[in-house]
Amino acid sequence: MTLTQTDLNQIEKIVEETIGEKTKNLPTKDEFFTKMDEVVGELKTAREEQTIITHKLSDHEDRITVLEDNGPAAKTA
């Protein structure tokens, strides 16, 4: 038994309907890339903030160490 053109058309219609139903909730290409640009921008900002915070923390730790080494408690020990 061979498939006729009508059979092939019906198969194509069923496949298109199934794929359309499965992908209807997916974003368009433009929506996807717009959202990804937003997410990447937020990630870049977070990484920059992380670098600044790490530097400030290191500076504070250095200052605390100096104060502990030179403070009144260090002189009595």
C-alpha positions as CSV (number, residue, x, y, z in Angstrom):
1,M,0.0,0.0,0.0
2,T,1.4,3.4,-1.0
3,L,0.6,6.7,0.4
4,T,-1.4,9.1,-1.9
5,Q,-1.0,12.8,-2.0
6,T,-4.2,13.2,0.1
7,D,-2.6,10.9,2.7
8,L,0.6,13.0,2.7
9,N,-1.5,16.2,3.0
10,Q,-3.4,14.8,6.0
11,I,-0.2,13.8,7.7
12,E,1.3,17.2,7.1
13,K,-1.8,18.9,8.5
14,I,-1.7,16.7,11.6
15,V,2.0,17.3,12.1
16,E,1.6,21.1,11.7
17,E,-1.3,21.1,14.2
18,T,0.7,19.1,16.7
19,I,3.8,21.2,16.4
20,G,1.7,24.4,16.6
21,E,0.0,23.2,19.7
22,K,3.3,22.1,21.4
23,T,5.1,25.4,20.6
24,K,2.3,27.9,21.1
25,N,3.7,28.9,24.6
26,L,7.2,29.4,23.4
27,P,8.5,32.9,22.9
28,T,9.3,34.3,19.5
29,K,12.9,34.7,18.5
30,D,12.7,38.5,19.1
31,E,11.1,38.0,22.5
32,F,13.7,35.4,23.5
33,F,16.7,37.6,22.5
34,T,15.1,40.6,24.2
35,K,14.7,38.7,27.4
36,M,18.2,37.2,27.1
37,D,19.7,40.7,26.6
38,E,17.9,41.8,29.8
39,V,19.2,38.8,31.8
40,V,22.7,39.2,30.5
41,G,22.7,42.9,31.5
42,E,21.5,42.0,35.0
43,L,24.2,39.3,35.3
44,K,26.9,41.8,34.2
45,T,25.7,44.3,36.8
46,A,25.7,41.7,39.5
47,R,29.2,40.6,38.6
48,E,30.4,44.2,38.7
49,E,28.7,44.7,42.1
50,Q,30.3,41.5,43.4
51,T,33.8,42.8,42.4
52,I,33.2,46.1,44.2
53,I,31.8,44.4,47.3
54,T,34.8,42.0,47.4
55,H,37.2,44.9,47.1
56,K,35.5,46.8,49.9
57,L,35.4,43.7,52.1
58,S,39.1,43.1,51.5
59,D,39.9,46.8,52.4
60,H,37.8,46.5,55.6
61,E,39.6,43.3,56.6
62,D,42.9,45.0,56.1
63,R,41.9,48.0,58.2
64,I,40.6,45.8,61.0
65,T,43.8,43.8,61.0
66,V,45.9,47.0,61.3
67,L,43.6,48.2,64.1
68,E,43.9,44.9,66.0
69,D,47.6,44.8,65.6
70,N,48.1,48.4,66.7
71,G,45.2,48.8,69.2
72,P,45.3,48.9,73.0
73,A,44.7,45.2,73.3
74,A,47.9,44.5,71.3
75,K,50.0,46.7,73.6
76,T,48.9,44.9,76.8
77,A,49.5,41.4,75.4
